[in-house]
Amino acid sequence: MRRLPLLLTTIALCGGLAALGALDRSAPERRPPSTETARQAGHPAVPEGSLARAIAADQQRLRRLPGDAAGWARLGAEYVEQARLTADPSYYPKADEALHRSLTLAPQDNADALTGLGALANARHLFDQARDFADRAITASPEHWPAYAVLADARTQLGDDAGATEAVQQLLDRRPGTASFTRAAYDLEQHGRTDDARSALRKALDGAYDPADRAFCQYQLAELDRNSGRTAEALTGYRQALATDPGYTPALAGQARAEAGLGRTDDAVRDYTAAIDAVPLPQYLLELGELHDSLGHHDRAEEQYRLLAAEQRLAAANGVVDDLTLGQYQADHGDPAEAVRLLRAEWDRRQNVLVADALAWALHRTGADTEALTLARTARAHGWHNALFGYHLGEIEHALGHTQDARTHLTEALTTDPAFNPLLAPQARAALTALG
C-alpha cells in the first residue's frame, strides 16, 4: 500500500530539516540526467573545506586513540563523502579500511560502521551488498535512520520497487527532512506522479534554512522542471541554486544542460567545462561530448569520451562496478555488441528500469528489436514520464513496423522534453517526419 502522499502531508507540520552527514548517499549514474545525478547521487552538499578539516581532525584523533570504533566509522563515512564531492574513487579503499577496522573493534551492534559500509557499497554500485549491510544495521538498531536511506537507495537500484517505497516510508517515519523528502520525491516521480514529487520537494525547501540544503532543494525542483520540458524555468532554478550556494557543482552542470536545451551552446560548453574542472563525473564528460558531437565538434567530443574512459578505469581500479555507464556509451558511440554484453551483466546484477531501458536500446542497436521491445516496455511499466525512455521505445517500435505506437511514443518523448538530448531529440523529430 502506497502511503507516501498522506505521510508527506503530515510531515509538513513537523518543521525543520536536519543537515545530513555522509551515510545516506549513493553513487550517481548517467541517465536520465535529472534524477540520476542528484536524487540518487546525494543530498545537501557538505562544503569540501569543512569535510577536509573533519577528516584531518579524525585522523589526528585516531592516531592518539586507535581503539575508537566510533571514530573509525565516522572517518570511513567522511571518506565516502569526500569521494562523492571530488569524484576521486581513491577514497573508497580508505573508507573500506576504516569502516572494517571499526567493525573489528566493535563487532556487535555497530550500526554506524554497517551503514557506512552500505553507503560505500552503493557508491561502488555493489547494490546487493549495500542492501545487506543496511539490513544488518537496521537489525542492530531499528531506529538508526541513515540505514533506511542506504536501504532505499540500494533497493531502488536493484529494481525492488515495493521494497524501495517501504524503505522510504520507514525513513519518513523516523527522520522527516531532506534525505527522506528527496527519496520520496524520486519514488513518486518514478511512478509518474510528478506533481506529488514537486510538492514533496517544495515542503523540503520550505523547511530548509542551511544554504546547502536550500540549494539542493532548488536544484531538485529545477531538475523536475527540465525533465518536464520547462527548460527556461529550470534554468532559473539552477541559477537560484547557484546564487544560494555558488560551489554547488550539480547546479552548474544543470545550468549547462538547460542552456544547451535552449540553444545557448557556447554558454553550455563553458559551464560544462567549469563543472568538469570542479568534479569530473563521467556523466558530465559524456554530456559535454554529446553536445560537441551535436555541434559537429567531433575531435572535442572524442576528447571527452577518452576522459570518460579514463575516469571509468580509475573507478574500476578502486572497486566500482559500472557497466551501465560504459554500456550506454558503447551503444551510442562505440560497439553496440559490446554494449549488449556489458548491459546483460548489469541486468543480471540488478533489474532496475534504467538498466532495462539501456539494454533495450543496445539490443535495438544490434537489430534485436523483438527482445528490445519487451525490455523497453519494462522500463516504462511504473509510469515514469521519461523522454529518453519514450524515444527508445518509439524507435524500437518504428524498427518493428509498429507505426502507430511508434508515432505515439516519439510524440510523447518530444512533448515531455523537446530537448531531452542534443543528439537524440533531433533524431526523434526526424523519425516522426518519416512516419508521416
Stockholm file with secondary structure:
# STOCKHOLM 1.0

chainA/1-436         MRRLPLLLTTIALCGGLAALGALDRSAPERRPPSTETARQAGHPAVPEGSLARAIAADQQRLRRLPGDAAGWARLGAEYVEQARLTADPSYYPKADEALHRSLTLAPQDNADALTGLGALANARHLFDQARDFADRAITASPEHWPAYAVLADARTQLGDDAGATEAVQQLLDRRPGTASFTRAAYDLEQHGRTDDARSALRKALDGAYDPADRAFCQYQLAELDRNSGRTAEALTGYRQALATDPGYTPALAGQARAEAGLGRTDDAVRDYTAAIDAVPLPQYLLELGELHDSLGHHDRAEEQYRLLAAEQRLAAANGVVDDLTLGQYQADHGDPAEAVRLLRAEWDRRQNVLVADALAWALHRTGADTEALTLARTARAHGWHNALFGYHLGEIEHALGHTQDARTHLTEALTTDPAFNPLLAPQARAALTALG
#=GR chainA/1-436 SS CCCHHHHHHHHTTSCCCCCCCSTTCCCCCSSSHHIIIIITTCSSCCCHHHHHHHHHHHHHHHHHCTTCHHHHHHHHHHHHHHHHHHTCTTHHHHHHHHHHHHHHHCCSSCHHHHHHHHHHHHHTTCHHHHHHHHHHHHHHCTTCHHHHHHHHHHHHHHTCHHHHHHHHHHHHHHCCSHHHHHHHHHHHHHTTCHHHHHHHHHHHHHTCCSHHHHHHHHHHHHHHHHHTTCHHHHHHHHHHHHHHCTTCHHHHHHHHHHHHHTTCHHHHHHHHHHHHHHCCCHHHHHHHHHHHHHTTCHHHHHHHHHHHHHHHHHHHHTTCCCHHHHHHHHHHHSCHHHHHHHHHHHHHHCCCHHHHHHHHHHHHHTTCHHHHHHHHHHHTTTCCCCHHHHHHHHHHHHHTTCHHHHHHHHHHHHHHCTTSCTTHHHHHHHHHHHHC
#=GC SS_cons         CCCHHHHHHHHTTSCCCCCCCSTTCCCCCSSSHHIIIIITTCSSCCCHHHHHHHHHHHHHHHHHCTTCHHHHHHHHHHHHHHHHHHTCTTHHHHHHHHHHHHHHHCCSSCHHHHHHHHHHHHHTTCHHHHHHHHHHHHHHCTTCHHHHHHHHHHHHHHTCHHHHHHHHHHHHHHCCSHHHHHHHHHHHHHTTCHHHHHHHHHHHHHTCCSHHHHHHHHHHHHHHHHHTTCHHHHHHHHHHHHHHCTTCHHHHHHHHHHHHHTTCHHHHHHHHHHHHHHCCCHHHHHHHHHHHHHTTCHHHHHHHHHHHHHHHHHHHHTTCCCHHHHHHHHHHHSCHHHHHHHHHHHHHHCCCHHHHHHHHHHHHHTTCHHHHHHHHHHHTTTCCCCHHHHHHHHHHHHHTTCHHHHHHHHHHHHHHCTTSCTTHHHHHHHHHHHHC
//
